[in-house]
């Protein structure tokens, strides 16, 4: 009986994976409103390659909402919602400083929602990765005067930091050229930067990626504008300090 149950569960799982696009397309019927409430996350910008438009809408709806929008917006969220209509401010914890606990590589981190790339998405970031967006000047989270930069698809003022299990980080894409730099401690680092021509061809900000080992099982990946390349060491140290600030225990 136990083996039969295991077999049925396995068969159901395989069937779900195989038919997932059709299942989600069916469930997504009538979800036009998601395009408004999903805010500034562009469909197809990350995650699975979902060709069906309805599937994309449902996917972003499910990852951004843990409940219905609040009955009353906080004063700051209400202002942002009015100042930036259609961007989705005020739906779930956009400016909430309440920390969210994430276990990454066996370490526990408490990260305030305002640090997440999309603050409304903070509770659904997963247990192995956390994407943060901070001001490159002082690594502060989303604040009112930074909203335009945070909403921009490409801004030199914003640094993206990803905390993930070391084993979960893929190698840099082939579009990036390795650049060896030497720090004040005498150690060398490898920056992976995309050329101006290739960035223009891809329609992205010319940027660099720096991977830093936070611990044996947690890595930080810094994504920043190529214009900040000479500041890589300050950004590296700031990202490490930020991770230490969030760390609770092993």
C-alpha positions in Angstrom: 0.0 0.0 0.0 2.8 2.4 0.9 4.6 1.7 -2.4 1.4 2.2 -4.3 0.9 5.6 -2.6 4.5 6.7 -3.4 4.0 5.6 -7.0 0.7 7.6 -7.2 2.4 10.7 -5.8 5.3 10.4 -8.2 3.0 10.0 -11.1 1.0 13.0 -10.1 4.1 15.1 -9.7 5.4 14.1 -13.2 2.0 14.8 -14.7 1.9 18.3 -13.0 5.4 19.2 -14.4 4.4 18.0 -17.9 1.0 19.8 -18.0 2.0 22.8 -15.9 1.6 25.4 -18.7 -1.9 24.1 -19.6 -2.9 24.0 -15.9 -1.7 27.5 -15.1 -3.2 28.8 -18.4 -6.6 27.5 -17.4 -6.3 28.9 -13.8 -5.1 32.3 -15.1 -8.3 32.9 -17.1 -9.8 36.2 -16.2 -6.8 37.7 -14.4 -6.4 40.8 -16.5 -6.2 42.9 -13.3 -2.9 41.3 -12.4 -1.2 43.5 -15.1 -2.1 46.5 -13.0 -1.3 45.2 -9.5 1.9 43.5 -10.4 3.7 46.8 -10.6 7.0 47.3 -12.2 8.3 43.7 -12.6 8.4 43.1 -16.3 6.9 39.8 -17.4 9.6 37.5 -18.7 12.4 39.5 -16.9 13.3 36.5 -14.8 12.3 33.0 -13.9 10.9 30.5 -16.3 10.5 31.2 -20.0 6.7 31.3 -20.1 5.4 31.8 -23.6 1.8 32.1 -22.6 0.9 35.6 -21.6 -1.8 34.4 -19.2 0.6 32.1 -17.5 3.0 35.0 -16.9 0.3 37.0 -15.3 -0.7 34.3 -12.9 2.9 33.5 -12.1 3.6 37.1 -11.1 0.4 37.4 -9.2 1.1 34.3 -7.1 4.6 35.4 -6.3 3.7 38.9 -5.2 0.7 38.5 -3.0 0.4 36.5 0.2 -3.1 38.0 0.8 -5.5 40.5 -0.5 -4.3 44.1 -0.6 -4.7 45.9 2.7 -7.9 47.8 3.4 -6.0 51.0 4.2 -2.6 52.0 2.9 0.1 53.4 5.1 0.7 57.1 4.6 4.0 56.5 2.7 2.5 53.8 0.5 -0.6 55.9 -0.2 1.7 58.8 -1.3 3.8 56.5 -3.5 0.7 54.9 -5.0 -0.6 58.4 -5.9 2.7 59.7 -7.1 3.5 56.6 -9.2 0.1 55.3 -10.4 0.1 51.8 -11.8 3.4 50.8 -10.1 1.7 48.7 -7.5 2.8 50.6 -4.4 0.9 49.9 -1.2 -0.2 46.3 -2.0 2.0 44.3 0.2 4.7 45.8 2.5 6.4 48.0 0.0 8.0 50.2 2.7 7.7 47.8 5.6 10.8 47.5 7.8 9.6 44.3 9.4 12.3 41.7 8.8 11.6 38.4 7.1 13.6 35.3 8.1 15.4 33.4 5.3 17.5 30.3 5.7 20.3 30.5 3.1 23.0 27.8 3.0 22.4 26.8 6.6 22.5 30.4 7.9 19.5 32.4 9.2 19.2 36.0 7.9 16.6 38.5 9.0 16.2 41.0 6.1 13.7 43.9 6.2 11.3 43.9 3.3 12.5 47.3 2.1 15.8 45.8 0.9 14.2 43.4 -1.5 14.3 44.0 -5.3 10.5 44.2 -5.1 9.6 44.8 -1.5 6.2 43.3 -2.0 7.8 40.1 -2.9 10.0 39.7 0.2 8.1 36.8 1.8 8.3 34.7 -1.4 12.0 35.1 -2.0 12.7 31.4 -1.3 14.9 29.7 1.2 18.1 29.7 -0.9 18.3 33.2 -2.4 17.5 36.8 -1.5 17.8 39.6 -4.0 18.4 43.0 -2.6 18.5 46.4 -4.2 20.3 49.2 -2.4 21.7 52.7 -3.1 25.3 52.4 -4.2 26.2 55.5 -2.1 25.5 54.0 1.3 23.8 50.6 0.6 20.5 51.9 2.0 17.2 50.3 1.0 14.4 51.8 -0.9 13.5 55.3 0.2 11.2 57.9 -1.2 13.8 59.9 -3.1 15.2 56.6 -4.6 11.9 55.5 -6.1 12.7 56.7 -9.7 16.0 54.8 -9.6 14.5 51.7 -8.2 11.8 51.7 -10.9 14.3 52.3 -13.7 15.3 49.2 -15.6 18.9 50.5 -15.6 20.3 52.9 -13.1 23.9 53.4 -12.0 22.6 54.5 -8.6 21.3 51.1 -7.7 23.4 48.0 -6.6 21.8 44.6 -6.7 23.0 42.0 -4.2 22.1 38.4 -4.3 22.6 36.1 -1.3 22.5 32.4 -2.3 23.9 29.0 -1.5 27.3 28.7 -3.0 26.3 25.6 -4.9 23.3 27.5 -6.4 25.3 30.1 -8.3 25.8 29.4 -12.0 28.9 30.6 -13.8 28.8 34.0 -15.5 27.2 34.1 -19.0 29.4 34.0 -22.0 28.6 37.7 -22.8 30.9 38.8 -19.9 34.6 39.4 -20.1 36.7 38.6 -17.0 38.7 41.4 -15.6 41.2 40.7 -12.8 41.5 43.4 -10.1 43.6 43.6 -7.0 42.3 44.8 -3.6 44.1 46.7 -0.9 44.6 43.4 1.0 46.8 42.2 -1.9 44.2 39.6 -3.0 42.8 39.5 -6.5 39.2 39.3 -7.6 37.6 38.6 -11.0 35.0 41.1 -12.2 32.9 39.9 -15.1 31.8 42.9 -17.2 29.8 43.2 -20.3 31.1 45.4 -23.1 29.3 48.7 -24.1 28.6 47.3 -27.6 27.1 44.0 -26.3 25.1 45.8 -23.6 23.6 48.1 -26.3 22.9 45.1 -28.5 21.1 43.4 -25.6 19.4 46.6 -24.4 20.8 46.4 -20.9 22.8 48.7 -18.7 26.6 48.2 -19.1 27.4 46.4 -15.9 29.8 44.2 -14.0 29.2 41.1 -11.8 31.3 40.3 -8.8 30.9 37.1 -6.8 32.1 37.2 -3.1 32.3 34.3 -0.8 30.5 35.3 2.4 31.0 31.9 4.1 31.8 28.3 2.9 28.1 27.8 2.0 26.8 31.3 1.2 27.9 33.5 -1.7 27.1 37.1 -2.6 26.7 38.3 -6.2 27.0 42.0 -6.8 25.5 43.5 -10.0 26.5 47.1 -10.6 26.9 49.7 -13.3 30.2 49.5 -15.2 30.7 53.2 -14.3 31.2 52.1 -10.7 33.9 49.6 -11.7 36.6 51.4 -9.8 34.4 51.3 -6.6 34.2 47.5 -6.6 36.1 47.1 -3.4 33.9 49.6 -1.5 30.8 47.8 -2.9 32.2 44.4 -1.9 32.9 45.5 1.6 29.5 47.2 2.0 27.7 44.1 0.7 29.6 41.9 3.2 28.8 44.3 6.0 25.1 44.3 5.0 25.0 40.4 5.1 26.6 40.4 8.5 24.0 42.9 9.6 21.3 40.6 8.5 22.8 37.3 9.8 21.2 35.9 12.9 22.8 32.5 13.5 24.2 29.4 11.7 
